[in-house]
Amino acid sequence: MQSEKINKNDIVMKNFLKYLGSIILLIGTALLTVYYFKNTAENTLLITAGALMVCGLIAHVVINKYVE
């Protein structure tokens, strides 16, 4: 019973890790959308969105290389 629970948790975690890079990319895209619709010009949102998108892309490639 306990080993089945561990296996289910392991599968759920692997599925979450597979999409972690994509989730980070979507958060960066959402920040770009906020920047577009906001009236003031702040470079902080652009820098944060760019950093999240680069990190999300790298995370997506690295994680999918090692996770089945």
C-alpha positions in Angstrom: 0.0 0.0 0.0 2.8 2.4 1.0 4.9 1.6 -2.1 1.9 2.3 -4.4 1.5 5.7 -2.8 5.1 6.5 -3.3 4.9 5.5 -7.0 1.8 7.7 -7.6 3.6 10.7 -5.9 6.7 10.0 -8.0 4.6 10.0 -11.2 2.8 13.2 -10.3 6.1 14.9 -9.5 7.7 13.8 -12.8 4.7 15.1 -14.7 5.0 18.4 -12.9 8.7 18.7 -13.6 8.1 18.0 -17.3 6.0 21.2 -17.6 7.9 23.4 -15.1 9.9 25.2 -17.9 6.7 25.8 -19.8 5.0 27.2 -16.7 7.9 29.6 -16.1 7.7 30.7 -19.7 4.0 31.4 -19.4 4.7 33.5 -16.2 7.2 35.6 -18.2 4.7 36.0 -21.0 2.0 37.1 -18.5 4.4 39.8 -17.2 5.0 41.0 -20.7 1.2 41.3 -21.1 1.0 43.3 -17.9 3.7 45.6 -19.2 1.9 46.1 -22.4 -1.4 47.2 -20.8 0.2 49.2 -18.1 0.4 52.9 -18.8 3.7 53.6 -17.1 7.0 52.5 -18.6 9.0 50.4 -16.2 12.0 48.4 -17.2 11.8 46.2 -14.2 8.9 44.2 -15.6 10.8 43.8 -18.9 13.9 42.6 -17.2 12.0 40.2 -15.0 10.0 38.8 -17.9 13.1 38.3 -20.0 14.9 36.6 -17.2 12.0 34.3 -16.5 11.7 33.4 -20.2 15.4 32.6 -20.5 15.4 30.6 -17.3 12.2 28.8 -18.4 13.7 27.8 -21.7 16.9 26.5 -20.1 14.9 24.7 -17.4 12.6 23.1 -20.1 15.6 21.8 -22.1 17.6 20.5 -19.1 14.7 19.0 -17.2 13.3 17.1 -20.2 16.8 15.8 -20.9 17.0 14.0 -17.6 13.4 13.2 -16.7 11.8 10.3 -18.5 
